[in-house]
Amino acid sequence: MADIVNFQLRDGIATLTMDDGKANALSLRMSQAIDTALDQAERENARAVVIRGRTGILGGGFDLNVIRSGDAAARAAMTDSGMRLLARLYLLPQPLIIACTGHAVAAGCLMLLTGDVRIGVHGAFRIGLNETGIGLSLPQAGIELARDRLLPTALTDAVLLARLYGPEDAVRIGYLERAVDAADLDAAVAEAAETLAKLDPTAFATTKRRLRQASVDRAPPP
């Protein structure tokens, strides 16, 4: 699975780079590849984890070809795996930094919301939960993620009305902590990873679970 998720460990920081050559859809294959890379990060005692996409895109939604195929078993396998992955990321014991390298929509945006620090890039990119605009209902777990991370006053526009935001507005409502020029992204991500990696790992993991477990419990993964 290394062909769509590249794993690198440097100075205790694990970096997972997603690239399926297309929209970085959260397919069953992609979810499994990320899970495998997270297992490797755990085995190698990574102090922090970075997830990023290729230039121009962090991630798209679930694979629409599968969703619209009529194959209920394939659709359930993909979405169930994706929702379990999102719960794992949200409760990940290590600090999680997500580098939003461009567009992040639907399930790709939900992945963005799981990060402890989320850094995007300036540009003509769109970030948001566009499910109702493409004929899909947002899973309850996705609503809980949005409720946790976004400004309350933005929830109707973001969740119900399928509004997509540019990077600067994404910072304003809570999708991102900040946006930087593309040339500065690597340095900003490295700085954030090093800062978070200095936190006490036991205290961090315990406090993170206490902070977020109730949200996961309201919509537990399948």
C-alpha positions as CSV (number, residue, x, y, z in Angstrom):
1,M,0.0,0.0,0.0
2,A,3.1,2.2,0.0
3,D,2.1,3.2,-3.6
4,I,-0.7,5.6,-2.3
5,V,0.6,6.4,1.2
6,N,4.3,7.1,1.6
7,F,5.7,6.7,5.1
8,Q,8.8,8.5,6.3
9,L,10.2,8.8,9.8
10,R,12.8,11.5,10.6
11,D,13.9,12.7,14.0
12,G,10.9,10.9,15.6
13,I,8.3,12.6,13.3
14,A,6.3,10.2,11.1
15,T,5.0,11.8,7.8
16,L,2.3,10.1,5.8
17,T,1.9,11.5,2.3
18,M,-1.3,10.5,0.5
19,D,-1.2,10.4,-3.3
20,D,-3.4,8.1,-5.4
21,G,-2.7,10.1,-8.5
22,K,-6.2,11.4,-8.6
23,A,-8.4,13.1,-6.0
24,N,-7.0,11.3,-2.9
25,A,-10.4,9.8,-2.4
26,L,-11.0,8.0,1.0
27,S,-11.4,4.7,-0.7
28,L,-11.1,1.4,1.2
29,R,-7.6,1.0,-0.1
30,M,-6.6,4.5,1.1
31,S,-8.1,4.0,4.5
32,Q,-6.3,0.7,4.9
33,A,-3.0,2.2,3.7
34,I,-3.3,5.0,6.3
35,D,-4.1,2.5,9.0
36,T,-1.0,0.5,8.1
37,A,1.2,3.6,8.2
38,L,-0.2,4.6,11.6
39,D,0.6,1.1,12.8
40,Q,4.2,1.6,11.6
41,A,4.4,5.0,13.3
42,E,3.3,3.3,16.6
43,R,5.8,0.5,16.2
44,E,8.6,3.0,15.6
45,N,7.6,5.1,18.6
46,A,7.0,8.3,16.5
47,R,6.7,11.3,18.7
48,A,4.2,13.0,16.4
49,V,2.5,12.2,13.1
50,V,2.0,14.4,10.0
51,I,-0.5,13.6,7.4
52,R,-0.4,15.5,4.1
53,G,-1.5,15.3,0.5
54,R,0.3,16.0,-2.7
55,T,0.6,19.6,-4.0
56,G,-2.8,21.0,-4.7
57,I,-5.0,18.5,-2.8
58,L,-5.2,17.0,0.7
59,G,-8.2,14.7,0.0
60,G,-11.5,14.2,-1.6
61,G,-14.5,12.4,-0.4
62,F,-15.4,8.8,-0.4
63,D,-15.0,7.2,-3.8
64,L,-18.2,8.3,-5.6
65,N,-17.8,5.4,-8.1
66,V,-18.3,3.0,-5.3
67,I,-21.1,5.0,-3.7
68,R,-23.0,5.1,-6.9
69,S,-22.2,1.6,-8.1
70,G,-25.2,0.0,-6.4
71,D,-22.8,-2.5,-4.6
72,A,-24.1,-2.1,-1.1
73,A,-21.4,-4.3,0.4
74,A,-18.6,-2.4,-1.2
75,R,-20.1,0.9,-0.2
76,A,-20.4,-0.3,3.4
77,A,-16.9,-1.7,3.5
78,M,-15.5,1.6,2.3
79,T,-17.5,4.0,4.5
80,D,-17.2,1.8,7.6
81,S,-13.4,1.6,7.2
82,G,-13.2,5.4,6.6
83,M,-15.3,6.2,9.7
84,R,-13.2,3.9,11.9
85,L,-10.1,5.6,10.5
86,L,-11.5,9.1,11.4
87,A,-12.2,8.0,15.0
88,R,-8.7,6.5,15.3
89,L,-7.2,9.8,14.0
90,Y,-9.3,11.9,16.3
91,L,-8.1,9.9,19.3
92,L,-4.6,9.3,18.1
93,P,-2.3,9.1,21.1
94,Q,0.5,11.0,19.3
95,P,0.1,14.7,18.3
96,L,-1.4,14.8,14.8
97,I,-0.5,17.7,12.4
98,I,-2.4,17.8,9.1
99,A,-0.8,19.7,6.2
100,C,-3.7,20.8,4.0
101,T,-1.8,21.0,0.7
102,G,-4.8,22.3,-1.3
103,H,-8.4,21.2,-1.7
104,A,-10.0,19.2,1.2
105,V,-13.7,18.3,0.7
106,A,-16.2,15.9,2.1
107,A,-14.4,13.0,3.8
108,G,-11.0,14.7,3.1
109,C,-12.3,17.6,5.0
110,L,-13.4,15.3,7.9
111,M,-9.9,14.0,8.0
112,L,-8.7,17.6,8.2
113,L,-10.9,18.2,11.2
114,T,-9.2,15.3,13.2
115,G,-5.9,17.1,13.3
116,D,-4.6,18.7,16.5
117,V,-2.9,21.4,14.4
118,R,-4.1,22.1,10.8
119,I,-2.0,24.2,8.5
120,G,-3.2,25.1,5.0
121,V,-1.8,27.0,2.0
122,H,-2.9,30.2,0.4
123,G,-4.4,29.8,-3.1
124,A,-7.6,29.1,-5.0
125,F,-8.5,26.0,-3.0
126,R,-11.8,24.9,-1.5
127,I,-12.2,23.4,1.9
128,G,-15.5,22.1,3.3
129,L,-18.3,19.6,3.7
130,N,-20.2,19.6,0.4
131,E,-22.2,16.4,1.0
132,T,-25.6,17.9,0.8
133,G,-24.6,19.6,-2.4
134,I,-23.8,16.3,-4.1
135,G,-26.8,14.3,-2.8
136,L,-25.2,12.7,0.2
137,S,-26.1,12.9,3.9
138,L,-23.3,13.7,6.3
139,P,-22.7,10.9,8.8
140,Q,-23.4,11.7,12.4
141,A,-19.7,11.2,13.3
142,G,-18.9,13.9,10.7
143,I,-21.4,16.3,12.3
144,E,-19.8,15.7,15.7
145,L,-16.4,16.5,14.3
146,A,-17.7,19.7,12.8
147,R,-19.5,20.6,16.0
148,D,-16.2,20.1,18.0
149,R,-13.9,22.1,15.7
150,L,-15.9,24.8,13.9
151,L,-17.4,28.0,15.1
152,P,-21.0,27.4,16.3
153,T,-22.2,30.3,14.1
154,A,-20.7,28.6,11.0
155,L,-22.3,25.2,11.5
156,T,-25.4,25.7,9.4
157,D,-23.5,27.1,6.5
158,A,-20.7,24.5,6.7
159,V,-22.7,21.4,7.5
160,L,-26.2,21.9,6.2
161,L,-25.7,24.3,3.3
162,A,-22.5,22.7,1.9
163,R,-20.5,25.9,1.8
164,L,-17.0,25.6,0.6
165,Y,-14.4,28.0,1.9
166,G,-11.1,29.4,0.7
167,P,-8.1,29.0,3.0
168,E,-8.4,32.4,4.7
169,D,-12.1,31.9,5.6
170,A,-11.3,28.3,6.6
171,V,-9.0,29.7,9.2
172,R,-11.8,32.2,10.3
173,I,-14.4,29.5,11.0
174,G,-12.1,26.8,12.4
175,Y,-11.1,24.3,9.6
176,L,-7.5,25.5,9.9
177,E,-5.4,27.1,12.5
178,R,-3.5,29.1,9.9
179,A,-2.7,29.3,6.2
180,V,0.8,30.0,4.8
181,D,2.4,30.5,1.4
182,A,3.1,27.2,-0.2
183,A,6.8,27.8,0.0
184,D,6.5,28.1,3.8
185,L,4.4,25.0,4.4
186,D,7.1,22.5,5.1
187,A,8.8,24.7,7.6
188,A,5.5,25.6,9.4
189,V,4.6,21.9,9.6
190,A,8.0,20.9,10.9
191,E,7.9,23.6,13.5
192,A,4.4,22.5,14.7
193,A,5.5,18.9,14.8
194,E,8.6,19.6,16.9
195,T,6.6,21.8,19.3
196,L,3.9,19.2,19.8
197,A,6.4,16.4,20.1
198,K,7.9,18.0,23.2
199,L,4.7,17.6,25.1
200,D,4.6,14.8,27.7
201,P,3.3,11.8,25.7
202,T,1.3,10.2,28.5
203,A,-0.3,13.4,29.7
204,F,-1.1,14.3,26.1
205,A,-2.7,11.0,25.1
206,T,-4.7,10.9,28.3
207,T,-6.0,14.4,28.1
208,K,-6.8,14.1,24.4
209,R,-8.9,11.0,25.0
210,R,-10.7,12.8,27.9
211,L,-11.4,15.8,25.7
212,R,-12.7,13.9,22.7
213,Q,-14.0,10.4,23.7
214,A,-17.5,11.7,24.4
215,S,-17.7,13.1,20.9
216,V,-16.7,9.7,19.4
217,D,-19.1,7.9,21.8
218,R,-22.0,10.0,20.5
219,A,-21.4,8.5,17.0
220,P,-19.2,5.4,17.5
221,P,-17.5,3.9,14.5
222,P,-19.0,0.7,13.0
